Amino acid sequence: MIPISKPLLGDEEKKMVLEVLESGNLAQGDVVKQFEEEFASFCGVKYAVAVNSGTAALHSAIHALGIGKGDEVITVPFTFAASANPIIMEGAKPVFVDVKPNYFNIDVDKIEEKITNKTKAILYVDLYGQPANYDKIAKIAKKHKLFVIEDACQAHGAKIGDRFAGSFGDIACFSFYATKNMACGEGGMITTNNEEYAELCKRFRHHGQSEKTRYEYVDLGYNYRLTNVLAAIGLAQLRKLPGFTKKRIANANKLSKGLEGLPGITVPKLLPGAKHVFHQYTIICDNKIIKRDELLKYLRSKGIGAGIYYPKPLHLHPHFAKLGYKEGDFPVSEMLAKSVLSLPIHPSLSDSDINLIIDTIKEFYEVATK
Ligand SMILES: *Cc1c(COP(=O)(O)O)cnc(C)c1O
């Protein structure tokens, strides 16, 4: 079976974890601090704050910007639940805007019609590892005096021009969940150039206690701390990330070369000037010539672990439908949920794995059109 994702852990991770175990300092400490410093420098920002998940990072970011009860935050319904739930955790309302069909990211032309006097921020997602069109988002945010939050949980190392994901907007968030482009198992990071936001995130991860004055509880906080053990894995992974990314992009190019022009499917489109880091390599099936669910079944029967991200847009789940959304509200997201298929793209694929994926899809096309 070719899995849809596979963390690549080697001697570097083992060595660094062992050092932490031997030091006896398991909880948040020096290794976390070093991970933060190297991650901030990698993204080209002044501050990085480590937490124990991408969800915790987003929750902390929303808290740091002072978003709360009665506020609205614009985001997309075609994403993982963790993009929108942290908005609700702080008592605010996620206001969905549909995505663009070929780039999977927020449709910037539909943002302004959703802005009200309650809107405080735009929380956009770099879905599948492709940066969203930040320039246009920033222009709208500036005009309406909104904060910008970048959900870069799938976009470690992605770029627009020479700027890295995590350096856009007021504050950005990453995840190091086991399937992400760099992984700790669980873990997250907040990146920002704003010292106050970084301090607020540090306080929030530590029961509202400033790290400068112990046992002084200024505000409500949580236990969102990362451990030295996981930070050791994170550091080793961060140093290997450029190599992982190169391999993902090379794999994507090979898949696109092999699949381009095959009737019934559309290969990923690249935003001009952006570096897509292919957290997922996602094709769109037309559901006429190539039926998505049948192709998925066929690939799995041949040992290829394809996946659907995401089978149902957020607004159609009971939890978010409660906010007043219904079927038909976001037609592009609804269409994509029925048409997208992600193929294995991780750095440990061999050329023969990639050829097998291409050949199996061509084989399916032959069978389906016979
Ligand atoms: C993974 C992910 C998150 C949340 O990360 P966790 O570490 O699982 O909490 C948030 N947003 C997106 C787009 C993600 O892919």
The ligand as an SDF file (V2000), in Angstrom:
LIG
                    3D

 15 15  0  0  0  0  0  0  0  0999 V2000
   -3.9410   20.6450   10.5510 C   0  0  0  0  0  0  0  0  0  0  0  0
   -4.6910   21.9170   10.3590 C   0  0  0  0  0  0  0  0  0  0  0  0
   -5.0850   22.7190   11.4460 C   0  0  0  0  0  0  0  0  0  0  0  0
   -4.9720   22.3320   12.8820 C   0  0  0  0  0  0  0  0  0  0  0  0
   -3.9060   21.7150   13.3070 O   0  0  0  0  0  0  0  0  0  0  0  0
   -3.8770   20.6600   14.5250 P   0  0  0  0  0  0  0  0  0  0  0  0
   -2.4410   20.6320   14.8100 O   0  0  0  0  0  0  0  0  0  0  0  0
   -4.4230   19.3860   14.0090 O   0  0  0  0  0  0  0  0  0  0  0  0
   -4.6700   21.2280   15.6470 O   0  0  0  0  0  0  0  0  0  0  0  0
   -5.6910   23.9310   11.1580 C   0  0  0  0  0  0  0  0  0  0  0  0
   -5.9350   24.3290    9.9040 N   0  0  0  0  0  0  0  0  0  0  0  0
   -5.5990   23.5630    8.8460 C   0  0  0  0  0  0  0  0  0  0  0  0
   -5.8880   24.0850    7.4840 C   0  0  0  0  0  0  0  0  0  0  0  0
   -4.9860   22.3280    9.0400 C   0  0  0  0  0  0  0  0  0  0  0  0
   -4.6880   21.5800    7.9780 O   0  0  0  0  0  0  0  0  0  0  0  0
  1  2  1  0
  2  3  1  0
  2 14  2  0
  3  4  1  0
  3 10  2  0
  4  5  1  0
  5  6  1  0
  6  7  2  0
  6  8  1  0
  6  9  1  0
 10 11  1  0
 11 12  2  0
 12 13  1  0
 12 14  1  0
 14 15  1  0
M  END
$$$$
